[in-house]
Amino acid sequence: MVVRFDLIVSGGNVVLPEGVRRADIGIRDGKIAAIADLLPEGEAADVLDAGGRLVLPGMIDVHVHFNEPNFGHWEGFETGSAALAAGGCTAYLDMPLNGNPPTVNLEALRMKASLAEGRSVVDYGFWGGLVPGNLDQLEALAQAGVPAFKAFLSDPGGEGEGRFRQVDDFTLYEGMKRIARFGGLLALHAESDALTGGLAEQARANGHVDARGFAASRPVVAETEAVAKALLYAKDTGCRLHFVHISTPEAVELVAEAKLKGVDVTLETCPHYLVLTEEDMERIGPAAKCAPPLRDAERRERLWELLAEGGIDMVASDHSPSPPELKRTGAGRSFFDAWGGIAGAQSSLELLLGEGVLARGLPLTLIADLVAGAPARRFGFAESKGKIAVGMDADLAIVDMAAPYILTEEHLLYRHRISPYAGMEMKVRVAATLSRGKVVYRMGSGITESSGGEPLRQDIRRVKAGTVIS
């Protein structure tokens, strides 16, 4: 019999855009070459048995912080991408901070790219940054392959003289105008710095420096005020806009209203806003500290409702790790002083499937679109990634939906094994992950291919001479 495929993934319940069906997937040269009820195993060089398991498109995590260059001791491409692969993720976009220098010009972009080459388990791309003073760098970064830009409306924190800086109103408005001219995409951390800064100072002065005090210093209105201002700027400039890590249903509803008025805007939320609450932040401690902070249980459940209704475009991890000593309190360090970032990318897909599908009955097709289809479309990779279809990259997550386990530090592949989900029962487990047809992770064996990740290339639109070319 003629060998037609390098690999057949056989017998899985395949999550296709139109629904779930039992099917075999034939893979050749890193691409999906066939999807059929049955493919003869003799036609493949190798067979991976997925019988009884789900086969989903690999997650595309568009929001991770791997901290290169110069802060690889916080994370790094090898460990960060390994953790993603273990969580069913096959591609990611790395944020322009907290590495130093931040990715706000071509020199910094090239430095980051050189560090990632040959060190990532799965495919990768890089955000650019919009900061005061780099307006003239934006188009060059886009032409060099940056699919989107990130800006902060509040102080991003961080360490080092060259750290990332928040935008002032002029930089935001002018940046939006320039990004709109070449068809780019701007993403925002939307919290009002005037509110959060003043409330944090007040809390410290009054000694309210515990987890509850921190949450109170970053109230819902700080997010909604910033979202509203950015939507106003986007409508005026025509800039395509994306909001990262939205934490409140109030902000989701503001974005929905803007969409109805013709604003080209999307938003993401994160697993921690769907699973945890501010009560959990108080119980767990700094491992669950993030900005915006975790919210109350009622808002958490409303986020699930909005997600089910299609009001949330995608889910990303906002994986933002740090060394353990930066998460510690005591000895003069309060909750306010602890590093504000959640390390959780390895658990994103498992949480969404367990809490969304098994616990709440959400459709598998919805989850697949939230983690793969929508990110691929919005960030320009939908011709090769984001769904299971003939001709697409063979990026697959194989998940055992009947394999609950207690997450422990030993399961984590991050550089620093910190997770707010440690000790939690995960209702499902990633059994294997394939990146362009190669098994890069297998449950029980760990990472099986450590350096095969390639740079992502936009394939829906290209930026040339300030014009969007389709």
Residue, then its C-alpha position, 0 to 999 in steps of 0.5 A: m500500500v502506498v504511504r500517503f501520510d506521515l501520520i494518521v491521528s485515528g479515532g478521535n472526536v474531532v472538533l470541526p468548525e461545523g460540529v464534532r464528528r468521529a474522524d481520522i486525520g491524515i497529515r502530510d508535510g505538516k499540513i492536514a491532508a485528509i479528514a475522513d471517517l476512516l483512513p487505512e492505517g497502512e497508508a501512514a508512516d505512523v499512527l497516533d490513536a486518539g480513540g475516545r478523546l477530543v481532537l481540537p485545533g491547537m490553542i493560539d495564546v495571543h497574550v503571554h509574557f516570556n520576558e526576553p531579552n534580559f529577563g529570561h530568569w523570570e521565564g524564557f522561550e524554552t520553558g514558557s513554550a514548553a508549558l504552553a505545549a503541555g496545555g494544548c497550545t500550538a502558537y503564541l504572541d509574546m508581549p513587548l514587555n517585561g523584557n528589557p529593552p521592550t519591543v518598541n523599535l526594530e532593534a529590540l524586535r530583532m534582538k527578541a527574534s534572535l533569542a527565540e530562534g531555535r528555542s521555542v517548542v511551538d510557533y511564535g510571534f511578537w507584539g510591538g509596543l506603543v509608548p511615548g516617543n516611538l510613533d515613528q517606529l510603528e509602521a516599520l515594526a508592522q512591515a517587519g511582521v509585528p501583527a499588533f501593538k500593545a499600549f497601557l492606559s495605566d502604569p505597567g510597572g516592571e523593572g529596569e531603566g528601559r521598562f515599558r511606559q504607559v501612553d499619554d492621551f496624545t500618544l494614544y490618539e496619534g498612535m491610533k491615527r498612524i496605526a489606522r493608516f496602515g491597517g494595523l491593530l492596537a490592543l489596550h490594557a484598559e485601566s484609568d491610571a488617575l483612578t488606580g494611582g490615586l486609590a492605591e496611594q489612599a489605600r497605602a496611607n490608610g493601611h489597607v494593603d491586603a488583597r481586599g485593599f488592592a482589589a478596591s484600589r482597581p474598581v470596575v469604573a477604572e476599567t469601564e472609564a478607560v474602555a469608554k475613552a479608547l472606544l471614543y478614540a477608535k471611532d474618531t480615528g478608525c483604528r482597529l482595536h482590541f482590549v486585553h484581559i477584560s475583567t468585568p461584564e460592564a466593559v464587555e457590554l460597552v464593547a458590544e454597544a460600540k460594535l453595533k455602532g460600527v467600531d472595529v473592536t474585539l476583546e479577550t478575557c482570561p481563564h482566571y476571570l472565569v474561574l477565580t474571584e477576589e475571595d480566591m485572591e484573598r485565600i490564595g495570596p499573591a499567586a492570584k494577584c493580577a491587574p485588573p484584579l479578580r472580581d466577585a462571583e456574580r461578575r464571574e458568572r455573568l462573564w460566562e453568560l456573555l461568553a456563551e452569548g458571543g459577547i467575548d471574542m477570545v480567551a488568552s492566558d495573560h501568562s505573566p510570571s515572576p521569580p518566587e521572591l517577587k510574589r512574597t509578602g511579609a518583612g515589610r512587603s505588602f500585597f501591593d508590593a507583590w508582583g502582579g501577574i498570574a502564571g497560568a498558560q499551561s492550564s487555559l484549555e483544560l480550564l475552559l473545557g472543564e469549567g465551560v464544557l463539562a460544568r456549564g454545557l458550552p458547545l465545543t465549537l464555541i471553545a475551539d473558536l475562542v482559543a483558536g479560530a478567533p485569534a487566528r482571524r483577528f491577528g492574521f493567521a487564519e489561512s494556515k491556523g485556527k481550525i481543523a480543515v484540509g490544507m491547514d497546519a496540523d496544529l492539534a490538541i488531543v484531550d482526554m475529557a474523562a481524566p480528572y487530576i489534581l494540579t500540582e507544582e510537579h505538573l508545571l513546566y514553567r521556569h517558576r512553578i507558581s500557579p493559582y490553580a495548584g491544588m485544584e481538580m482539573k476535570v480534563r487533561v491534555a493527552a498530546t499536542l501536535s505542532r505542524g504534524k509533529v507530536v511536541y508533547r505527550m502525557g507521561s513523556g513530557i516534551t518530545e520536540s523542544s525546538g521546532g517552533e517557527p515564526l508566525r507569518q501573517d497570511i490574511r493581510r500584508v502591510k506595504a507602503g502604508t496600505v493594506i494589501s489583501 
